[in-house]
Amino acid sequence: MAMTDRFDTAKRPYELIAIFRQPGPLHVAAMLTELHSIRAELRACSPLLDEWLLKGDTKNEAYLCKVFDSTGPTTAATAVLAESLKKIADPKIVGMWNGREGPEGASLQYIGRVAPETSMIMLIADPGAFSKSIEPALRLVLRGVSLLAPSVVTVETTSYFDKQVFEDRPGVGWMLYLQRVLTAQQVPEARALVPVMGKREKGKDIQTGTIIVSVTDAPFSDENPEHVKVANAIEIRLFDQDLLPRYMDL
């Protein structure tokens, strides 16, 4: 599978959303530890996704509290969030930003809810703060799948929602992960199908899902009619085979 390494910069912010079920109680320290667990993959997408700050009432307040250090969540950030969320049972929302504005800005949010309700991790990164290469973005999705066992992960531009085919189902955008084994015969419009592997009880590898990629020779842009056409065609193909779940069924 050949993919170009360098792409022209897209104009729209990128949005990565992982939808999953939190198996245990919602503890702030655990939520921060999960976010820290994808820090290396975020850094590989862009060095501007390495340092994170808590959001404050003012910009000066926000610059005061770093969320992570080299070992994990900082004591200060954990204490601040635990105090602010101690009376909130569900959902617990942990938000942070990268301290940049304009074309290098980014935010990271964990919306935690007790199972069987779904939780969500959402990254929004302006083009200057996201990967110019497809491989780091794929590794970020793969790491998120390994960590969270999500039902769906999407990577798209923030305004693609208005152009996707079905409002009640995930869009394909640039990448869509589903907990399904998919083949090229099932989704011939896809430019790449990346298998996601897991382990059987006895340790044998088994495919547990697939990342569908709509564009491999350029960064996905909802301003490019051809990109939207391919993503929409994949959505229709999946829907026709009952392979594209509704949000309410996730």
Secondary structure, 3 states (H helix, E strand, C coil): CCCCCCCCCCCCCEEEEEEECECCCCCHHHHHHHHHCCHHHHHHHCHHHCCCEECCCCHHHHCCCECECCCCECHHHHHHHHHHHCCCCCCEEEEEECCCCHHHCEEEEEEECECCCCEEEEEEECHHHCCCCHHHHHHHHHHHHHHHCCCEEEEEECCHHHHCCCCCCCCCCCEEEECCCCCCCCCCCCCEEEEEEEECCCCCEEEEEEEEECCCCCCCCCCCHHHHHHHHHHHHHHHHCCCCCCHHHC
